[in-house]
Amino acid sequence: MDSIEVYIEKNLSEKRRRHTYGVVETAKKLAKKYGCDEKKAETAALYHDMFRSTPAAVLNMYVKQLGLSQDYLDNANLAHGPIAAKIMERDYGIVDPDILNAVRYHTTGRAGMSLLEKVIYLADAIEPQREYPGVDEIRQTAEVSLDQACLLSMERSITYIEERGLFLHENTIKARNDLNRREN
């Protein structure tokens, strides 16, 4: 864990470091509440935004070099998770597929999310530094239902992205539909 913390200190802004450690603490609390492995939650949370502040040109190079989908070109918000998952495996020797998927899909979600994936997705959305319309409702829902809180967060994200005419990744729609199906 020490090497990722050194990376965080050297490469992330103060704001991004606060966010990352906020996600770590939130993920550990959610993991404990919902019976998820707290160590895995901590690991995924530490790595989840390691490339979030990386310049677009560098991210594009990684997308090509790592053979990722062209959907990620010129889209730092979508690219940083899949890139981090590949680098975690390649450079940090993390091979647990659940941890890698939690990092890979922490922005979009996906159909069939594991407990850990939901914990990281939600922790990223509701950590204490986050302030946006509806975050308090999502936080309150997280106290009662992990799935309902994820669903609420996804609905909010979809609306936000659609209202701004941004690219909406199909994984988010599939994740929302899957959670809706499970809830009903």
Secondary structure, DSSP 8 states (H G I E B T S, - for coil): -HHHHHHHHHHS-HHHHHHHHHHHHHHHHHHHHHT--HHHHHHHHHHTTTTTTS-HHHHHHHHHHTT--GGGTT-HHHHHHHHHHHHHHHHH----HHHHHHHHTTTT--TT--HHHHHHHHHHHHSTT---TTHHHHHHHHTT-HHHHHHHHHHHHHHHHHHTT----HHHHHHHHHHHHHH-
